[in-house]
Amino acid sequence: MEVLPSVKNVIFGFILLVLVVGAYLLGSVQSRKVISIPPAQWAGDSDSAQAWREFTASLEAAGESVFAAAPDEAERLDGLQYLAQLASASLEMKLAKGSAAQPEFTDWMDGYRKFLGDSPDAIYHTAELSPDYRYEISGNGGEAQYLGFMIYGSQLNGWNRAAANISNEAMSFDAEGNFTILLASNPPENEGENWLKLDDDAHMIMVRQYYHHREGKLEATFNIRNLDGPQYRPANDVQLAMSLRKATSFFNDTLSGAIALGEMLSAAPNRIDPPKSYSPEFGGVFYPTFDNEYFGSWFYLEDDEALVIEGEVPDVDYWSVSLQNRWMQSFDDRHMQVGLNNHQITTENGRYRVVVSHQKPSSGNWLDAAGNREGLLAIRYQLSQGSPKPELRLVKFADLVNAR
């Protein structure tokens, strides 16, 4: 019996559909295939290949550390995203832009990365340095409220040492806001030129910009060049291995520091005094600056609780209060009110009061805990001459009216 054309079309269409669906399912399964770790022999005698294996092993170990440190799924998911961002920054800083002979600035956060206690009001750039060279930074200050350049050395324990600093308050600019800074072991011949001393252990410079309101502001721009640098040459096996190991060290040290700080502070939440186990030397892990006075705490809030932060208004041009997660990442300030600076905080009789809670109070300065039961509280007083430390009090949200 002859099959009607319409029936042929149906059969053909069905066969085509089966083939398409089958191909999709096969591709989907293959795309989700987990690749097995190859034997170590593939690296052979290549030092850079061995360094790559060390980096990837650190990624795997970091995932385990995140799951061990975080008590719930939400913080673990945040932690995995944090690791991806930190790995990206580590490779850019130490590998792609890691040459002290041909330095380049890395935008640490770059619009999506967050680590090491970032401020929503700040922009951070770093470049690798060596005391074997002299450098010149040139640029324009833009409309930054604060523009600071901080050089870091290395302590014997491997942590960072805040070494030399200069900010826009002390810098010389021309009429258009342009500037140059010499980075060298010896001062410039002409007095009055901007200069940062390079000690024998200098290894990095960090540039900080702070704004009361970043939107619409003209950011500072700057470049760095080596005044004594050799001609560019592609990295050889030893140099590539060294860069990869520096990326691995930065990744591991940054993660370890965040976990250690969380363990220290969470043992005594909602208190402004640092734990006895905290030391200024340990603080070097987080790249501090001479120009910021830091206060911090671990907050822990039940659904019906609020943390009240009170203090004397510091006599400074910039100060702020902000919240971070366990991994020292500021909460999402694009969608929630998780940070306030002195242009946004209402004060009364020379004092300020900020409330951290899961619910918004009817009035006053408020930071949204953003669904987080616990996390970090960061308070910065910039260019402070020694202001009294703020106070913290845990209260019931219903009692906020009487919390003064």
C-alpha positions as CSV (number, residue, x, y, z in Angstrom):
1,M,0.0,0.0,0.0
2,E,1.4,3.4,-0.9
3,V,2.0,5.7,2.0
4,L,0.3,9.1,1.6
5,P,2.6,12.1,1.3
6,S,1.2,13.7,4.5
7,V,2.0,10.5,6.4
8,K,5.6,10.5,4.9
9,N,6.0,14.1,6.2
10,V,4.9,13.1,9.7
11,I,7.3,10.2,9.8
12,F,10.2,12.2,8.4
13,G,9.5,15.0,10.9
14,F,9.4,12.5,13.8
15,I,12.7,11.0,12.7
16,L,14.3,14.4,12.4
17,L,13.0,15.4,15.9
18,V,14.5,12.2,17.4
19,L,17.9,12.9,15.8
20,V,17.9,16.5,17.0
21,V,16.9,15.6,20.6
22,G,19.4,12.8,20.6
23,A,22.2,15.0,19.5
24,Y,21.2,17.6,22.1
25,L,21.1,15.1,24.9
26,L,24.5,13.6,23.8
27,G,26.1,17.0,23.7
28,S,24.6,18.0,27.0
29,V,25.9,14.9,28.7
30,Q,29.3,15.4,27.1
31,S,29.4,19.1,28.1
32,R,28.8,18.1,31.8
33,K,31.5,15.4,31.7
34,V,33.9,15.7,34.6
35,I,37.5,15.6,33.5
36,S,39.7,13.3,35.5
37,I,42.9,14.7,37.0
38,P,45.7,13.5,34.8
39,P,48.8,11.7,36.2
40,A,51.5,14.1,37.4
41,Q,53.9,12.9,34.7
42,W,52.4,15.2,32.1
43,A,54.3,18.1,33.7
44,G,57.7,16.5,33.1
45,D,60.7,18.7,33.9
46,S,58.8,21.9,33.2
47,D,59.0,24.2,36.3
48,S,56.1,26.3,35.0
49,A,53.9,23.2,34.5
50,Q,54.6,22.1,38.1
51,A,53.7,25.6,39.2
52,W,50.4,25.3,37.3
53,R,49.7,22.1,39.1
54,E,50.3,23.8,42.4
55,F,47.9,26.6,41.5
56,T,45.1,24.2,40.5
57,A,45.7,22.1,43.6
58,S,45.2,25.3,45.6
59,L,41.9,25.9,43.9
60,E,40.7,22.5,44.9
61,A,41.9,22.9,48.5
62,A,40.3,26.3,48.7
63,G,36.9,24.8,47.9
64,E,37.3,22.4,50.8
65,S,38.3,25.2,53.1
66,V,35.3,27.3,52.1
67,F,32.9,24.5,52.9
68,A,34.6,23.8,56.2
69,A,34.5,27.4,57.3
70,A,31.0,28.3,56.2
71,P,28.1,27.0,58.4
72,D,25.3,27.2,55.8
73,E,24.7,26.8,52.1
74,A,24.3,30.5,51.3
75,E,27.7,31.4,52.7
76,R,29.2,28.4,50.9
77,L,27.8,29.6,47.6
78,D,29.1,33.1,48.3
79,G,32.5,31.4,49.1
80,L,32.7,29.6,45.8
81,Q,32.0,32.8,43.9
82,Y,34.6,34.6,46.0
83,L,37.2,31.9,45.1
84,A,36.5,32.4,41.4
85,Q,36.9,36.2,41.7
86,L,40.0,35.9,43.8
87,A,41.6,33.5,41.4
88,S,40.9,35.9,38.5
89,A,42.5,38.8,40.4
90,S,45.5,36.7,41.5
91,L,46.3,35.7,37.9
92,E,45.9,39.2,36.6
93,M,48.0,40.8,39.3
94,K,50.8,38.3,39.5
95,L,50.8,36.7,36.0
96,A,49.3,38.9,33.3
97,K,50.5,42.2,34.9
98,G,53.0,40.7,37.4
99,S,56.3,42.0,35.9
100,A,58.1,44.5,38.1
101,A,60.3,45.4,35.1
102,Q,57.3,46.3,33.0
103,P,54.6,47.1,35.6
104,E,50.9,47.7,34.9
105,F,48.1,48.6,37.2
106,T,45.4,46.0,38.1
107,D,42.0,47.2,38.9
108,W,41.4,44.9,41.9
109,M,37.6,44.9,41.9
110,D,37.1,45.7,38.2
111,G,33.4,46.1,38.7
112,Y,32.7,42.5,39.7
113,R,35.5,41.2,41.9
114,K,35.5,41.8,45.7
115,F,38.0,40.7,48.3
116,L,40.1,41.9,51.3
117,G,37.4,44.1,52.8
118,D,36.6,46.4,49.9
119,S,34.7,49.7,50.5
120,P,31.7,50.5,48.2
121,D,33.0,54.0,48.0
122,A,36.5,53.1,46.9
123,I,38.5,52.1,43.8
124,Y,41.7,50.1,44.2
125,H,44.6,49.5,41.8
126,T,47.9,47.8,42.4
127,A,51.2,47.3,40.5
128,E,54.2,45.1,41.2
129,L,57.5,46.8,42.2
130,S,61.1,46.0,42.7
131,P,63.7,48.0,44.7
132,D,66.1,47.4,41.8
133,Y,64.3,50.0,39.7
134,R,63.1,53.6,39.8
135,Y,59.5,54.3,38.6
136,E,57.4,57.2,37.7
137,I,53.6,57.4,38.1
138,S,51.9,60.2,36.1
139,G,48.2,61.0,35.9
140,N,45.4,63.3,36.8
141,G,43.5,63.4,40.2
142,G,40.1,63.7,38.7
143,E,37.4,64.4,41.2
144,A,38.5,61.9,43.9
145,Q,37.7,62.9,47.4
146,Y,40.8,61.1,48.4
147,L,43.7,59.8,46.3
148,G,46.4,57.9,48.0
149,F,49.5,55.9,47.0
150,M,50.8,53.3,49.5
151,I,53.9,51.1,49.1
152,Y,54.1,47.8,50.8
153,G,57.1,45.8,51.9
154,S,57.4,42.2,53.0
155,Q,57.8,41.1,56.6
156,L,59.8,38.1,57.6
157,N,56.6,36.1,58.2
158,G,55.5,36.9,54.7
159,W,52.8,39.4,55.6
160,N,52.8,42.9,54.2
161,R,54.4,45.9,55.8
162,A,52.9,49.4,55.2
163,A,56.0,51.3,54.2
164,A,55.5,54.6,52.5
165,N,52.5,56.7,51.7
166,I,51.4,60.0,50.0
167,S,47.9,61.3,49.4
168,N,46.4,64.2,47.5
169,E,46.5,66.4,50.7
170,A,50.3,66.4,50.6
171,M,50.8,66.0,46.8
172,S,51.7,68.7,44.3
173,F,49.4,69.1,41.3
174,D,49.5,71.5,38.3
175,A,46.6,73.8,37.4
176,E,44.9,71.0,35.5
177,G,45.2,68.5,38.3
178,N,48.0,66.6,36.7
179,F,50.8,65.0,38.9
180,T,53.9,62.9,38.8
181,I,55.4,60.8,41.6
182,L,58.9,59.4,41.7
183,L,59.3,55.9,43.3
184,A,62.9,55.4,44.2
185,S,65.4,54.6,46.9
186,N,66.7,58.2,46.9
187,P,64.7,61.4,46.8
188,P,64.5,63.6,43.7
189,E,67.0,66.3,43.0
190,N,64.4,69.0,43.1
191,E,62.7,69.6,46.4
192,G,58.9,69.7,46.4
193,E,58.6,66.9,43.8
194,N,56.3,64.0,44.8
195,W,58.3,61.1,46.1
196,L,57.8,57.7,47.6
197,K,60.8,55.8,49.0
198,L,61.4,52.3,47.9
199,D,62.9,50.2,50.7
200,D,64.8,47.0,50.0
201,D,61.7,44.9,50.6
202,A,59.2,47.0,48.5
203,H,57.1,44.7,46.3
204,M,53.8,46.5,45.6
205,I,52.1,49.9,45.3
206,M,48.3,50.3,45.9
207,V,46.4,53.3,44.7
208,R,43.1,54.1,46.6
209,Q,40.4,56.5,45.4
210,Y,37.5,57.4,47.7
211,Y,34.3,59.2,46.7
212,H,31.2,60.3,48.7
213,H,29.2,59.6,45.6
214,R,30.9,57.7,42.8
215,E,28.2,58.0,40.2
216,G,29.0,60.7,37.6
217,K,32.4,61.6,39.2
218,L,35.5,61.9,37.1
219,E,37.8,59.2,38.3
220,A,41.6,59.7,38.7
221,T,43.7,58.3,35.9
222,F,47.3,57.2,36.2
223,N,50.1,55.1,34.6
224,I,53.3,53.7,35.8
225,R,56.6,53.3,33.9
226,N,60.0,51.9,34.8
227,L,62.7,54.5,34.5
228,D,65.5,51.9,34.4
229,G,63.6,49.0,32.9
230,P,65.1,46.4,30.4
231,Q,63.5,45.8,27.1
232,Y,60.5,43.5,27.1
233,R,61.2,39.8,26.7
234,P,58.7,36.9,26.8
235,A,58.7,35.0,30.1
236,N,60.9,31.9,30.1
237,D,60.0,28.7,32.0
238,V,61.6,29.9,35.3
239,Q,59.9,33.3,35.1
240,L,56.5,31.9,34.3
241,A,56.8,29.5,37.2
242,M,57.7,32.3,39.6
243,S,54.7,34.3,38.4
244,L,52.3,31.4,38.9
245,R,53.7,30.7,42.3
246,K,53.2,34.3,43.3
247,A,49.6,34.1,42.1
248,T,49.2,30.9,44.2
249,S,50.7,32.5,47.3
250,F,48.4,35.6,47.0
251,F,45.4,33.4,46.5
252,N,46.2,31.2,49.4
253,D,47.3,34.0,51.8
254,T,44.2,36.1,51.0
255,L,41.8,33.2,51.6
256,S,43.6,32.1,54.8
257,G,43.5,35.7,56.1
258,A,39.8,36.0,55.5
259,I,39.0,32.7,57.2
260,A,41.3,33.5,60.1
261,L,39.8,36.9,60.7
262,G,36.3,35.4,60.6
263,E,37.2,32.8,63.2
264,M,38.8,35.5,65.4
265,L,35.9,38.0,65.3
266,S,33.0,35.5,65.2
267,A,34.1,34.1,68.6
268,A,33.0,37.4,70.2
269,P,30.3,39.0,68.0
270,N,28.8,42.5,68.3
271,R,31.9,43.9,70.1
272,I,34.1,46.7,68.9
273,D,37.3,45.7,70.8
274,P,39.6,43.5,68.7
275,P,40.2,39.9,70.0
276,K,43.4,39.3,71.9
277,S,44.5,37.0,69.2
278,Y,44.5,39.8,66.6
279,S,47.9,41.6,66.1
280,P,48.9,44.6,63.9
281,E,51.4,42.2,62.1
282,F,48.5,39.9,61.2
283,G,46.6,43.0,59.9
284,G,49.3,43.3,57.2
285,V,47.5,40.5,55.4
286,F,44.8,43.0,54.5
287,Y,47.0,45.8,53.0
288,P,46.2,48.5,55.6
289,T,46.9,52.2,54.9
290,F,48.3,54.8,57.2
291,D,45.5,57.1,56.2
292,N,42.6,55.0,57.4
293,E,41.7,54.3,61.1
294,Y,39.8,51.0,61.1
295,F,37.2,49.7,63.5
296,G,35.5,46.4,63.0
297,S,33.4,43.7,64.5
298,W,31.5,40.6,63.7
299,F,27.8,41.1,63.7
300,Y,25.4,38.3,64.6
301,L,21.7,39.1,64.5
302,E,18.6,37.0,65.0
303,D,15.5,38.0,63.0
304,D,14.1,40.2,65.9
305,E,17.5,41.9,66.8
306,A,19.3,45.0,65.7
307,L,22.9,46.2,66.2
308,V,23.1,49.9,67.2
309,I,26.4,51.7,66.3
310,E,27.0,55.0,68.0
311,G,29.9,57.3,68.2
312,E,31.2,60.9,68.1
313,V,31.3,62.3,64.6
314,P,35.0,62.3,63.7
315,D,36.6,65.5,62.5
316,V,37.5,64.2,59.1
317,D,36.5,64.7,55.5
318,Y,35.5,61.1,54.9
319,W,34.2,58.3,57.2
320,S,31.9,55.4,56.5
321,V,30.2,52.3,57.9
322,S,29.6,49.2,55.7
323,L,28.8,45.5,55.9
324,Q,30.7,42.6,54.4
325,N,30.2,38.8,54.2
326,R,32.4,36.1,55.8
327,W,34.8,36.4,52.9
328,M,35.5,40.1,53.4
329,Q,33.3,41.1,50.4
330,S,31.1,44.1,50.7
331,F,27.4,43.3,50.3
332,D,25.7,44.2,47.0
333,D,25.3,48.0,47.3
334,R,23.6,48.2,43.9
335,H,20.4,46.7,45.2
336,M,20.6,47.2,49.0
337,Q,21.6,49.8,51.5
338,V,24.7,48.1,52.9
339,G,27.0,51.1,53.3
340,L,26.8,54.7,54.4
341,N,29.4,57.5,54.4
342,N,29.3,60.9,56.2
343,H,27.5,62.6,53.3
344,Q,24.7,60.1,53.8
345,I,24.6,59.8,57.6
346,T,22.4,62.1,59.6
347,T,24.0,63.2,62.8
348,E,22.7,65.0,66.0
349,N,24.6,67.0,68.5
350,G,28.0,65.8,67.2
351,R,27.1,62.2,67.4
352,Y,25.9,59.5,64.9
353,R,23.8,56.5,65.2
354,V,23.5,53.7,62.6
355,V,21.3,50.6,62.9
356,V,22.0,47.2,61.3
357,S,19.0,45.0,61.1
358,H,16.9,42.7,58.9
359,Q,14.0,45.1,58.9
360,K,14.1,48.8,58.1
361,P,13.3,51.1,61.1
362,S,10.8,53.9,60.7
363,S,13.5,56.5,60.8
364,G,17.2,57.0,61.1
365,N,20.4,55.7,59.5
366,W,20.0,52.1,58.5
367,L,22.1,49.3,57.0
368,D,20.4,46.3,55.6
369,A,21.7,43.0,56.8
370,A,20.7,41.7,53.4
371,G,19.4,38.4,54.6
372,N,22.6,37.6,56.4
373,R,22.5,36.5,60.0
374,E,26.2,37.2,60.4
375,G,29.1,39.0,58.8
376,L,31.6,41.8,59.1
377,L,31.1,45.4,60.2
378,A,33.7,47.8,58.8
379,I,34.1,51.4,60.0
380,R,36.6,53.7,58.4
381,Y,37.8,57.1,59.6
382,Q,40.0,58.7,57.0
383,L,43.0,61.0,57.9
384,S,41.8,60.9,61.5
385,Q,44.0,62.3,64.3
386,G,42.7,59.8,66.8
387,S,39.0,59.8,67.2
388,P,37.2,58.0,70.0
389,K,36.1,54.5,68.9
390,P,32.4,53.9,68.3
391,E,30.2,51.8,70.6
392,L,28.0,48.8,69.7
393,R,24.9,47.6,71.4
394,L,22.7,44.6,70.6
395,V,19.0,45.3,71.1
396,K,15.6,43.9,70.2
397,F,14.3,45.5,67.0
398,A,11.0,46.3,68.8
399,D,13.0,48.3,71.4
400,L,14.8,50.5,68.9
401,V,12.8,53.6,70.0
402,N,14.4,53.3,73.4
403,A,17.9,52.3,72.3
404,R,19.4,55.8,72.5
